[in-house]
């Protein structure tokens, strides 16, 4: 890995002299060093010097560099190699022989391999790092000078003056957004219908609830109350369950749309 590639890796991983837990709760220290990479084994309260951080990184890096060298069988520029080593440092499986990144590369499809880097986008916090590695790889692939902007060919082409929004994605024919719209519409229809049905029967429910309360106060047997007012209890319970399910479906559809919009906005960061 070049000095520039190493600097980008440190920027992505962090340079920590005190042990901490990463997003998965794994104890980490230095530049993304965990116990899986061998000693030293990070633990609560552990501290090291900045010189030791450099030493540990120098010991850890060859494993990931060799992984790229072993699995990729086509020529790579220094920038491409650095991007893949950074990807491997974070997720080894992403540069395994079975990964789409490596399969496309070995087939000579450099652009397709760059796009495949973006497939490794979970958890959500890692997406900006993937975008950085994608751009790093493409900049080294492009005939333009390294660092020059590269165009991401989005599924939905944007026109001058347009910005990404849910309305834009609908107009562009996003099936994810459209499907979520249908779920929201259905949830609203069910929820409103359930509310109207309960409102229509509100007086009856109120009268029966009052009778039930009076029966309870008078000491009527519970079994008799349940037998008498079971339709009331079941009606109210079913209404609440339907309303809750409709609400959950609506919120799930909203989250799906929010995630799709976030992906689209992330992609536009690389568009020229």
Residue frames as qw, qx, qy, qz and C-alpha x, y, z in Angstrom:
[[0.000, 0.889, 0.458, 0.000, 0.00, 0.00, 0.00],
 [0.396, 0.525, -0.028, 0.753, 1.31, 3.43, -0.92],
 [0.205, -0.127, -0.458, 0.856, 1.80, 6.25, 1.58],
 [0.346, -0.083, -0.140, -0.924, -1.29, 7.98, 0.17],
 [0.658, -0.224, -0.629, -0.347, -3.33, 4.80, 0.47],
 [0.498, -0.200, -0.684, 0.493, -2.14, 4.29, 4.03],
 [0.024, 0.019, 0.249, -0.968, -3.14, 7.86, 4.92],
 [0.543, -0.155, -0.333, -0.755, -6.65, 7.25, 3.56],
 [0.655, -0.209, -0.726, 0.008, -6.90, 3.96, 5.47],
 [0.312, -0.150, -0.575, 0.741, -5.95, 5.71, 8.73],
 [0.257, -0.059, -0.006, -0.965, -8.51, 8.42, 8.01],
 [0.657, -0.185, -0.496, -0.537, -11.20, 5.75, 7.59],
 [0.709, -0.215, -0.652, 0.160, -10.21, 3.51, 10.49],
 [0.432, -0.877, 0.042, -0.205, -9.04, 6.14, 12.96],
 [0.537, 0.405, -0.548, 0.497, -5.76, 6.37, 14.87],
 [0.639, -0.670, -0.055, -0.374, -6.48, 5.41, 18.47],
 [0.287, 0.449, -0.726, 0.433, -3.99, 5.02, 21.30],
 [0.373, -0.120, 0.682, -0.617, -6.71, 3.91, 23.73],
 [0.011, 0.173, 0.967, 0.185, -8.85, 0.79, 23.35],
 [0.462, 0.169, 0.141, -0.859, -12.48, 1.29, 22.37],
 [0.504, 0.261, 0.822, -0.047, -15.41, -0.79, 21.13],
 [0.030, 0.041, -0.556, -0.830, -16.40, -0.53, 17.47],
 [0.553, -0.032, -0.126, -0.823, -19.97, -0.47, 16.12],
 [0.776, -0.069, -0.583, -0.230, -20.21, -4.24, 16.65],
 [0.702, -0.665, 0.130, -0.220, -18.96, -4.04, 20.24],
 [0.920, 0.093, -0.136, 0.356, -15.52, -5.47, 19.41],
 [0.448, -0.805, 0.120, 0.370, -12.56, -4.10, 21.35],
 [0.675, 0.611, 0.111, 0.399, -10.26, -2.23, 19.00],
 [0.400, -0.786, 0.111, 0.457, -7.10, -0.15, 19.22],
 [0.389, -0.291, 0.521, 0.702, -4.63, 1.58, 16.90],
 [0.366, 0.302, -0.393, -0.787, -5.76, 1.60, 13.27],
 [0.818, 0.051, -0.203, -0.536, -8.69, -0.82, 13.37],
 [0.337, 0.308, -0.878, 0.145, -6.66, -3.51, 15.17],
 [0.797, -0.336, 0.065, -0.497, -8.70, -6.23, 16.88],
 [0.600, -0.409, 0.682, -0.085, -7.82, -9.50, 18.62],
 [0.884, 0.368, 0.276, -0.077, -8.67, -11.35, 15.38],
 [0.535, 0.786, -0.280, 0.129, -5.51, -9.88, 13.84],
 [0.792, 0.039, -0.419, 0.442, -3.34, -11.23, 16.64],
 [0.509, -0.624, -0.279, 0.523, -1.45, -9.58, 19.51],
 [0.043, -0.018, 0.693, -0.719, -1.70, -7.18, 21.14],
 [0.180, -0.496, -0.828, -0.192, -5.22, -8.06, 22.23],
 [0.137, -0.425, 0.022, -0.895, -7.27, -4.93, 22.88],
 [0.416, -0.461, -0.754, 0.213, -9.00, -4.81, 26.27],
 [0.222, -0.913, -0.276, -0.205, -10.76, -2.20, 28.43],
 [0.440, -0.872, 0.121, 0.176, -8.35, 0.46, 29.67],
 [0.792, -0.023, 0.297, 0.533, -5.52, -0.60, 27.34],
 [0.185, 0.951, -0.084, -0.232, -3.34, 2.22, 25.97],
 [0.814, 0.076, 0.245, 0.521, -0.42, 2.27, 23.54],
 [0.196, -0.602, 0.164, 0.757, 1.92, 4.89, 22.13],
 [0.556, 0.713, -0.053, -0.424, 1.61, 6.46, 18.69],
 [0.136, 0.570, -0.779, -0.221, 4.76, 4.62, 17.66],
 [0.342, -0.004, 0.930, -0.133, 3.14, 1.34, 18.67],
 [0.611, 0.564, 0.334, -0.444, 0.08, 2.21, 16.57],
 [0.436, 0.706, -0.441, -0.343, 2.37, 2.50, 13.53],
 [0.070, -0.382, 0.921, 0.017, 4.14, -0.75, 14.41],
 [0.511, 0.215, 0.776, -0.302, 0.87, -2.68, 14.76],
 [0.610, 0.665, 0.082, -0.423, -0.44, -1.32, 11.47],
 [0.266, 0.650, -0.667, -0.251, 2.80, -2.27, 9.72],
 [0.207, -0.163, 0.960, -0.091, 2.32, -5.80, 11.04],
 [0.537, 0.395, 0.626, -0.406, -1.38, -6.01, 10.17],
 [0.442, 0.656, -0.157, -0.591, -1.29, -4.58, 6.62],
 [0.074, 0.392, -0.843, -0.362, 0.66, -7.35, 4.81],
 [0.342, 0.211, 0.902, -0.157, -2.13, -9.86, 5.43],
 [0.453, 0.695, 0.396, -0.393, -4.66, -7.74, 3.53],
 [0.225, 0.715, -0.457, -0.479, -2.19, -6.74, 0.83],
 [0.108, -0.237, 0.945, 0.199, -1.38, -10.42, 0.22],
 [0.452, 0.414, 0.736, -0.287, -5.09, -11.22, 0.10],
 [0.459, 0.768, 0.012, -0.447, -5.51, -8.79, -2.80],
 [0.115, 0.620, -0.701, -0.332, -2.35, -10.01, -4.52],
 [0.284, -0.077, 0.956, 0.000, -3.41, -13.64, -4.19],
 [0.435, 0.486, 0.721, -0.235, -6.98, -13.31, -5.44],
 [0.410, 0.826, 0.033, -0.386, -6.77, -10.61, -8.12],
 [0.746, -0.012, 0.518, 0.418, -5.21, -11.94, -11.35],
 [0.448, 0.761, 0.272, 0.383, -5.35, -8.81, -13.50],
 [0.439, 0.199, -0.173, 0.859, -3.05, -5.76, -13.46],
 [0.268, -0.856, -0.428, 0.110, -3.89, -3.07, -10.90],
 [0.230, 0.712, -0.164, 0.643, -2.74, 0.51, -10.62],
 [0.281, 0.081, -0.651, 0.701, -1.41, 1.62, -7.25],
 [0.369, -0.121, 0.195, -0.901, -4.65, 3.47, -6.48],
 [0.784, -0.088, -0.409, -0.458, -6.78, 0.45, -7.36],
 [0.641, 0.017, -0.705, 0.303, -4.64, -1.77, -5.16],
 [0.050, 0.126, -0.510, 0.850, -4.85, 0.70, -2.27],
 [0.577, -0.140, -0.030, -0.804, -8.64, 0.87, -2.52],
 [0.830, -0.062, -0.510, -0.218, -8.97, -2.92, -2.53],
 [0.489, 0.078, -0.684, 0.536, -6.56, -3.30, 0.40],
 [0.215, -0.154, 0.344, -0.901, -8.63, -0.76, 2.34],
 [0.751, -0.107, -0.246, -0.603, -11.78, -2.72, 1.50],
 [0.766, 0.015, -0.635, 0.098, -10.14, -5.97, 2.61],
 [0.195, 0.203, -0.599, 0.749, -8.92, -4.35, 5.83],
 [0.468, -0.106, 0.250, -0.841, -12.56, -3.68, 6.69],
 [0.867, 0.107, 0.293, -0.389, -14.20, -6.81, 5.19],
 [0.295, -0.390, 0.811, 0.320, -11.94, -9.66, 4.07],
 [0.552, 0.351, 0.756, -0.009, -14.80, -11.45, 2.28],
 [0.393, 0.831, 0.104, -0.379, -15.15, -8.49, -0.09],
 [0.294, 0.729, -0.563, -0.256, -11.89, -9.47, -1.82],
 [0.637, -0.153, 0.755, -0.020, -12.24, -13.23, -1.60],
 [0.094, -0.109, 0.804, 0.577, -12.18, -15.27, -4.79],
 [0.065, 0.501, 0.858, 0.088, -15.97, -15.69, -4.55],
 [0.034, 0.647, 0.305, -0.698, -16.73, -11.98, -4.16],
 [0.514, 0.770, 0.374, 0.062, -18.38, -10.08, -7.00],
 [0.040, -0.931, 0.266, 0.247, -15.62, -7.46, -6.80],
 [0.375, -0.480, 0.732, 0.306, -12.90, -10.01, -7.53],
 [0.610, 0.330, 0.709, 0.130, -14.93, -12.01, -10.08],
 [0.406, 0.889, 0.206, -0.053, -15.61, -8.88, -12.13],
 [0.129, -0.848, 0.441, 0.265, -12.01, -7.74, -11.86],
 [0.483, -0.271, 0.788, 0.270, -10.63, -11.08, -13.01],
 [0.559, 0.549, 0.608, 0.126, -13.04, -10.93, -15.95],
 [0.388, 0.148, 0.255, 0.873, -11.51, -7.58, -16.91],
 [0.140, -0.768, -0.459, -0.423, -14.57, -5.57, -15.86],
 [0.356, 0.022, -0.409, 0.840, -12.90, -2.83, -13.80],
 [0.285, -0.277, -0.028, -0.917, -15.93, -0.54, -13.80],
 [0.748, -0.335, -0.450, -0.356, -18.22, -3.37, -12.71],
 [0.657, -0.138, -0.568, 0.477, -15.79, -4.21, -9.92],
 [0.073, 0.161, -0.258, 0.950, -15.92, -0.61, -8.71],
 [0.560, -0.319, -0.214, -0.734, -19.72, -0.75, -8.64],
 [0.786, -0.235, -0.572, -0.013, -19.52, -4.02, -6.69],
 [0.329, 0.113, -0.540, 0.766, -17.54, -2.27, -3.95],
 [0.332, -0.232, 0.109, -0.908, -20.72, -0.34, -3.16],
 [0.724, -0.247, -0.550, -0.335, -22.58, -3.61, -2.55],
 [0.595, -0.184, -0.623, 0.473, -20.73, -4.03, 0.74],
 [0.073, -0.515, -0.012, -0.854, -22.83, -1.35, 2.40],
 [0.706, -0.604, -0.224, -0.293, -23.84, -2.80, 5.77],
 [0.055, -0.695, -0.617, 0.365, -24.03, -1.63, 8.46],
 [0.246, 0.905, 0.310, 0.156, -25.37, 1.76, 7.38],
 [0.320, -0.888, 0.157, 0.291, -22.47, 3.62, 9.06],
 [0.623, -0.249, 0.534, 0.514, -20.02, 2.07, 6.60],
 [0.572, 0.687, 0.431, 0.120, -21.60, 3.58, 3.46],
 [0.115, 0.973, -0.169, -0.110, -19.46, 6.72, 3.37],
 [0.446, -0.543, 0.661, 0.264, -16.34, 4.58, 3.64],
 [0.665, 0.274, 0.661, 0.215, -17.51, 2.39, 0.75],
 [0.397, 0.897, 0.192, 0.002, -18.14, 5.50, -1.29],
 [0.154, -0.875, 0.413, 0.203, -14.60, 6.68, -0.56],
 [0.548, -0.256, 0.750, 0.267, -13.09, 3.36, -1.63],
 [0.601, 0.589, 0.533, 0.089, -15.28, 3.37, -4.73],
 [0.245, 0.966, -0.038, -0.066, -14.08, 6.82, -5.72],
 [0.355, -0.696, 0.580, 0.231, -10.47, 5.93, -4.90],
 [0.643, 0.051, 0.726, 0.239, -10.67, 2.87, -7.16],
 [0.521, 0.738, 0.419, 0.096, -12.40, 4.71, -10.00],
 [0.024, 0.959, -0.201, -0.198, -10.04, 7.67, -9.87],
 [0.377, -0.517, 0.710, 0.293, -7.18, 5.23, -10.39],
 [0.594, 0.291, 0.733, 0.162, -9.12, 3.48, -13.17],
 [0.374, 0.880, 0.236, -0.176, -10.08, 6.62, -15.06],
 [0.679, 0.393, 0.121, 0.608, -7.89, 7.98, -17.84],
 [0.066, -0.912, 0.001, -0.404, -8.18, 11.31, -16.04],
 [0.232, 0.493, -0.611, 0.574, -5.69, 12.41, -13.44],
 [0.448, -0.318, -0.781, 0.298, -6.03, 10.74, -10.00],
 [0.100, -0.395, -0.458, 0.790, -8.44, 12.69, -7.85],
 [0.216, 0.000, -0.354, -0.910, -10.41, 14.04, -10.78],
 [0.607, 0.112, 0.438, -0.654, -14.18, 13.72, -10.42],
 [0.016, 0.021, -0.937, -0.350, -15.68, 10.56, -11.91],
 [0.557, -0.063, -0.161, -0.812, -19.21, 10.11, -13.11],
 [0.298, 0.060, 0.915, -0.265, -21.49, 7.61, -11.45],
 [0.331, -0.088, -0.616, -0.709, -24.01, 6.32, -13.96],
 [0.373, 0.050, 0.653, -0.657, -27.17, 6.24, -11.86],
 [0.241, 0.358, 0.894, 0.119, -30.24, 4.18, -12.73],
 [0.156, 0.872, 0.461, -0.056, -32.26, 7.35, -12.85],
 [0.485, 0.233, 0.113, 0.835, -30.48, 10.02, -14.91],
 [0.125, -0.748, -0.373, 0.534, -30.82, 13.51, -13.51],
 [0.389, 0.695, 0.297, 0.527, -31.35, 16.64, -15.54],
 [0.290, 0.231, -0.214, 0.904, -29.97, 20.08, -14.86],
 [0.321, -0.363, 0.098, -0.869, -31.70, 21.79, -11.94],
 [0.810, -0.319, -0.388, -0.303, -33.16, 18.56, -10.54],
 [0.129, -0.496, 0.725, -0.460, -32.47, 17.35, -7.02],
 [0.408, -0.084, -0.909, -0.033, -33.07, 13.96, -5.49],
 [0.442, -0.133, 0.422, -0.780, -36.30, 13.64, -3.51],
 [0.441, 0.173, 0.863, -0.174, -39.01, 11.03, -3.09],
 [0.557, 0.680, 0.220, -0.422, -41.04, 12.80, -5.78],
 [0.267, 0.686, -0.582, -0.347, -38.04, 12.66, -8.11],
 [0.174, -0.223, 0.959, 0.028, -37.58, 8.93, -7.44],
 [0.552, 0.417, 0.640, -0.335, -41.29, 8.31, -8.08],
 [0.506, 0.756, -0.079, -0.408, -41.09, 10.15, -11.39],
 [0.145, 0.604, -0.755, -0.213, -37.94, 8.19, -12.26],
 [0.833, 0.051, -0.431, -0.344, -39.86, 4.95, -11.76],
 [0.016, 0.388, -0.834, 0.391, -38.33, 3.69, -8.52],
 [0.648, -0.239, -0.662, -0.291, -40.12, 0.43, -7.78],
 [0.419, -0.169, -0.692, 0.563, -39.05, 0.53, -4.14],
 [0.098, 0.089, 0.244, -0.961, -40.61, 3.95, -3.53],
 [0.527, -0.082, -0.409, -0.740, -43.75, 3.04, -5.49],
 [0.606, -0.211, -0.767, -0.004, -44.22, -0.22, -3.57],
 [0.257, -0.191, -0.592, 0.739, -43.78, 1.61, -0.27],
 [0.289, -0.019, -0.054, -0.956, -46.41, 4.15, -1.40],
 [0.622, -0.181, -0.599, -0.470, -48.86, 1.30, -1.96],
 [0.511, -0.224, -0.744, 0.368, -48.14, -0.10, 1.50],
 [0.049, -0.121, -0.355, 0.926, -48.72, 3.32, 3.07],
 [0.440, -0.075, -0.288, -0.847, -51.94, 3.80, 1.13],
 [0.640, -0.216, -0.712, -0.193, -53.22, 0.38, 2.17],
 [0.391, -0.193, -0.664, 0.607, -52.28, 0.96, 5.79],
 [0.142, 0.047, 0.154, -0.977, -54.10, 4.30, 5.81],
 [0.553, -0.141, -0.490, -0.659, -57.18, 2.75, 4.21],
 [0.622, -0.253, -0.736, 0.090, -57.29, -0.03, 6.80],
 [0.289, -0.152, -0.523, 0.787, -56.50, 2.29, 9.70],
 [0.261, -0.010, -0.009, -0.965, -59.08, 4.91, 8.73],
 [0.608, -0.186, -0.592, -0.495, -61.70, 2.26, 8.00],
 [0.539, -0.241, -0.738, 0.326, -61.09, 0.65, 11.37],
 [0.097, -0.118, -0.371, 0.916, -61.34, 4.04, 13.11],
 [0.418, -0.081, -0.241, -0.872, -64.61, 4.86, 11.33],
 [0.627, -0.225, -0.717, -0.207, -66.04, 1.46, 12.20],
 [0.417, -0.253, -0.661, 0.570, -65.19, 1.95, 15.87],
 [0.083, 0.048, 0.140, -0.986, -66.61, 5.48, 15.80],
 [0.513, -0.184, -0.497, -0.675, -69.87, 4.18, 14.31],
 [0.708, -0.331, -0.623, -0.042, -70.19, 1.68, 17.12],
 [0.211, 0.315, -0.502, 0.778, -68.88, 4.01, 19.81],
 [0.526, -0.342, 0.150, -0.764, -72.28, 4.54, 21.51],
 [0.919, -0.123, -0.302, -0.223, -72.95, 0.81, 21.63],
 [0.663, 0.187, -0.540, 0.483, -69.47, 0.17, 23.00],
 [0.043, -0.380, 0.392, -0.837, -69.94, 2.88, 25.61],
 [0.729, -0.308, -0.008, -0.611, -73.29, 1.46, 26.78],
 [0.929, -0.041, -0.368, 0.017, -71.90, -2.05, 27.02],
 [0.476, 0.304, -0.513, 0.646, -68.78, -0.82, 28.81],
 [0.325, -0.410, 0.286, -0.803, -70.97, 0.98, 31.35],
 [0.887, -0.216, -0.126, -0.388, -73.03, -2.17, 31.91],
 [0.814, 0.151, -0.475, 0.298, -69.84, -4.19, 32.27],
 [0.174, 0.388, -0.480, 0.767, -68.52, -1.77, 34.89],
 [0.595, -0.356, 0.155, -0.704, -71.77, -1.89, 36.81],
 [0.943, -0.072, -0.293, -0.144, -71.75, -5.68, 36.73],
 [0.610, 0.268, -0.526, 0.529, -68.18, -5.70, 38.01],
 [0.113, -0.398, 0.394, -0.821, -69.08, -3.31, 40.85],
 [0.759, -0.268, 0.029, -0.592, -72.10, -5.40, 41.82],
 [0.429, -0.415, 0.790, -0.137, -69.90, -8.48, 42.21],
 [0.888, 0.325, -0.012, -0.325, -71.15, -10.47, 39.23],
 [0.839, -0.201, 0.431, 0.265, -69.05, -13.59, 38.48],
 [0.063, -0.614, 0.500, 0.607, -66.14, -12.90, 36.10],
 [0.275, 0.063, 0.893, 0.350, -67.08, -15.88, 33.93],
 [0.261, 0.706, 0.648, -0.114, -70.56, -14.48, 33.48],
 [0.060, 0.852, -0.053, -0.517, -69.24, -11.02, 32.59],
 [0.174, -0.404, 0.709, 0.550, -66.82, -12.47, 30.05],
 [0.291, 0.311, 0.881, 0.206, -69.53, -14.62, 28.48],
 [0.201, 0.814, 0.488, -0.243, -71.92, -11.68, 28.28],
 [0.118, 0.937, -0.091, -0.315, -69.54, -9.02, 27.07],
 [0.681, -0.183, 0.531, 0.469, -67.06, -11.11, 25.04],
 [0.512, 0.653, 0.405, 0.384, -68.20, -9.49, 21.75],
 [0.066, -0.997, 0.014, -0.049, -67.39, -6.08, 23.22],
 [0.553, -0.662, 0.424, 0.276, -63.97, -7.16, 24.46],
 [0.695, 0.110, 0.563, 0.433, -63.13, -8.94, 21.21],
 [0.377, 0.833, 0.319, 0.249, -64.33, -6.01, 19.12],
 [0.170, -0.968, 0.181, 0.045, -62.22, -3.50, 21.01],
 [0.651, -0.457, 0.521, 0.310, -59.19, -5.83, 21.04],
 [0.673, 0.356, 0.518, 0.389, -59.43, -6.57, 17.32],
 [0.234, 0.946, 0.163, 0.154, -59.82, -2.88, 16.54],
 [0.336, -0.871, 0.328, 0.146, -56.70, -2.00, 18.51],
 [0.706, -0.185, 0.580, 0.362, -54.66, -4.81, 16.92],
 [0.571, 0.619, 0.429, 0.328, -55.71, -3.75, 13.40],
 [0.041, 0.997, -0.018, 0.065, -54.86, -0.13, 14.15],
 [0.520, -0.688, 0.446, 0.239, -51.45, -1.13, 15.57],
 [0.714, 0.081, 0.578, 0.387, -50.61, -3.32, 12.55],
 [0.422, 0.818, 0.298, 0.253, -51.67, -0.58, 10.13],
 [0.171, -0.966, 0.189, 0.049, -49.46, 1.90, 11.97],
 [0.637, -0.450, 0.542, 0.313, -46.46, -0.47, 11.95],
 [0.671, 0.394, 0.515, 0.361, -46.90, -1.12, 8.22],
 [0.227, 0.953, 0.129, 0.155, -47.07, 2.61, 7.51],
 [0.345, -0.861, 0.350, 0.130, -43.94, 3.32, 9.56],
 [0.733, -0.153, 0.565, 0.348, -42.06, 0.43, 7.92],
 [0.566, 0.649, 0.386, 0.331, -42.90, 1.83, 4.48],
 [0.018, -0.996, 0.074, -0.047, -41.68, 5.25, 5.57],
 [0.555, -0.633, 0.482, 0.244, -38.37, 3.75, 6.72],
 [0.736, 0.216, 0.531, 0.360, -37.97, 1.91, 3.40],
 [0.378, 0.859, 0.217, 0.269, -38.48, 5.14, 1.49],
 [0.263, -0.934, 0.235, 0.056, -36.08, 7.02, 3.77],
 [0.689, -0.354, 0.540, 0.328, -33.40, 4.37, 3.21],
 [0.649, 0.479, 0.461, 0.369, -33.92, 4.46, -0.58],
 [0.150, 0.974, 0.059, 0.162, -33.68, 8.25, -0.59],
 [0.471, -0.779, 0.371, 0.183, -30.51, 8.12, 1.50],
 [0.741, -0.012, 0.541, 0.398, -28.96, 5.67, -0.97],
 [0.484, 0.733, 0.344, 0.332, -29.90, 7.95, -3.89],
 [0.100, -0.989, 0.105, -0.041, -28.45, 11.02, -2.17],
 [0.646, -0.539, 0.456, 0.291, -25.26, 9.12, -1.41],
 [0.713, 0.269, 0.500, 0.413, -24.90, 8.16, -5.03],
 [0.310, 0.906, 0.186, 0.221, -25.29, 11.73, -6.23],
 [0.427, -0.833, 0.235, 0.261, -22.20, 12.67, -4.21],
 [0.556, -0.261, 0.594, 0.519, -20.12, 11.05, -6.95],
 [0.513, 0.668, 0.498, 0.206, -22.10, 12.43, -9.88],
 [0.348, -0.100, 0.161, 0.918, -20.51, 15.16, -11.95]]
